[in-house]
Amino acid sequence: MTDQTLPALPFLPFALPEIGEEEIAEVVDTLRSGWVTTGPKAKRFETDFSAFLGEPGLHSIAVNSATAGLHLALEAIGIGPGDEVITTTHTFTATAEVVRYLGADVKLVDIDPATLNIDLAAIEAAITPRTRCIIPVHFAGLAVDMTQLLALARRHGLRVVEDAAHALPTSHAGQLIGTLGSDVTVFSFYANKTITTGEGGMLVTRDPAIAARARVMRLHGMNRDAFDRFTAKVPSWYYEVVAPGFKYNLTDIAAALGLQQLKRAHAFAQQRTALAAAYDEALAGLPVILPPQPALGELHSWHLYVLRLADGAAISRDALIEALFAEGIGCSVHYIPLHLHPYWRDRYQLRAEDFPHSQRAYERMLSLPLYTRMTLADVQRVAGAVRRALAA
């Protein structure tokens, strides 16, 4: 049998969730319970999430997306028209769009070319009298230097809302993201994240006033949620709308997934770390820049494995993606920077040359498959395809 007649390998997607029998049983139990919207399992998920982070005094509030969580966070700290919020251009649009929901303006800054995280010097240079808040993004699961960022924020009297969509579990200075000194941290449980509820997120804060406001605004601005009213032992139909809120609650069906996924979060992280290490070894010596590593003893969630082509590579990023696809391997790009998208570019008159590090990274980066259902043989298959494409 020649190479040409070998059966094709199955397509290796960019990401797949790992759903086991425990998750299925928990969801079935929810369906049988008769309570499928926000109820007892959403409350349990919130309690378990705070326990997972392991820091006393945390309030965890389950929402239907990390986007919703970021919106609630900014609304709760009072961001509004006339304010500016600084964040990185190298992120998904959700990080910035929530600022516009509130009528405030976004100030985009460049990234550190080594870490791909937001550049702290660029933040400081971008601060104006209108600046109210910073949104750092822990890109790919590597923590921003939060010690320095929080010190910068304190010097200028700014609030900090962490976009931790990639960062469960990630640590900085020996503490899990979600337990640091920021005002709010928001996690994502989207389908390709390190744990999933299909769609969903969690807002975490130490501030009881922020927590109270987020809970009210999460469900139409009502002062009592449906679970409280419908499970009371005495007539309790009455509620009051105290603000024009949103529809951001997480359902019990989604929370059921989260309850079991959270139990596996550390095991998932260990598997992702092992796969990333295998990639590092298999891709060593090629004309590529491997992903930045965490400091010794810190946790990197390895939500993404982002490879960049080095100057010596004789192939473009797009051609490499096409070559991998031809071998049955899915990839993605994280991200098309915000300064290249028509809305952000045109509203704020942004130019690629204003963000040289993000622009250069974008032109050379791709995200290889990385998920817990992958095997070491899958990593070798991807690395072999990368090697062949670079040598072609």
Summary of the structure (lengths in Angstrom):
residues: 392
radius of gyration: 21.9
end to end distance: 24.0
largest distance: 76.2
contacts: 1338
relative contact order: 0.16
helix: 42%
strand: 16%
